[in-house]
Amino acid sequence: MQDVIIVGSGFAGSVLAERFSNTEKKVLVLEKRNHIGGNGYEETLHDIRYHKYGPHIFHTNSKRVKDYVEQFTSWYFYEHRVLGKIDGECVPIPFNFKSIELLFYKEKAKLIQTKLLEHYEWNSKVSILDLKNSEDEEIREFGEYVFEKVFLHYTAKQWNTDISNVDISVINRVPVVVGYDDRYFSDTYQMMPRYGYNELFEHLLSNKNITVKTNVNAIDVISFQNGKIFYEGKEFTGILIYTGAVDELFSYEFGPLPYRSLDLKFEYLPQNYYQACSVLNYPNEEDFTRITEFKYLSQESFKTGTVILKEYPKTYDYRNESSIPYYAIFNEKNC
């Protein structure tokens, strides 16, 4: 009999399974999909690796976390950089001094940079909302520009709602950098698995105390009666960990929680590279939000051709098995 049942074999489920298995507990991992790895799973197209559920970049400030994952696969140093197509220019995102120089004429750019340095420390990260609410007219005008060009239309596409309905934390995810640091993340440790995420998950789940069952929907084999847990009709008195959408676990008894989903369009192109970076955002003109080119992430520059991904935001439909809940919608009702 298993001591622990874990539903889901993504990052959370796989790490927990590995940790429990090292305490000699018998662990059963149930995975609804036909593969392990959750949204970190990778496939290949013309022998080029790509992330089936969208790009995943590993970054952390925790040495403990970094040391832990390094036990299971080889990693290489990788700092993620993103560009955005704004007014016909490809500029660094988050906005920094280079972005300003590319989008404003020389005197105006210098004025904005000077004003920012008068009010904020060098290399600091400033919220767009702080800029919009500044007492300085030049800074406030600059904040409005970035808000419109980077967030306003992008948010409308991504969340299909007026930006006033979007949680402030979403807007504050991408601040303005007062300097030239063009890295998307500032974490101490930034890296990618040398041979892909699949190997990481395979090694995490390789302990003899772990049993993995794919193509198993937890709600078909787990039930709750009178405060007790049942697995395949028999009472289970061990530890149950569920890493999926909680409304699905309870068969939407209290109604479905809202999410946004994505329509992911992958394409193989018979050319060496398609764009100048791994991710190019399209905040304004296009229906899609960004294009990812995976050869930058996998460092497979030696391979012929390239694979790109265009992401089209869409409404999540819990009744459609092919619809995936990518982004939780946070509001007062749901929290």
Summary of the structure (lengths in Angstrom):
residues: 335
radius of gyration: 22.6
end to end distance: 36.4
largest distance: 74.2
contacts: 983
relative contact order: 0.20
helix: 29%
strand: 27%
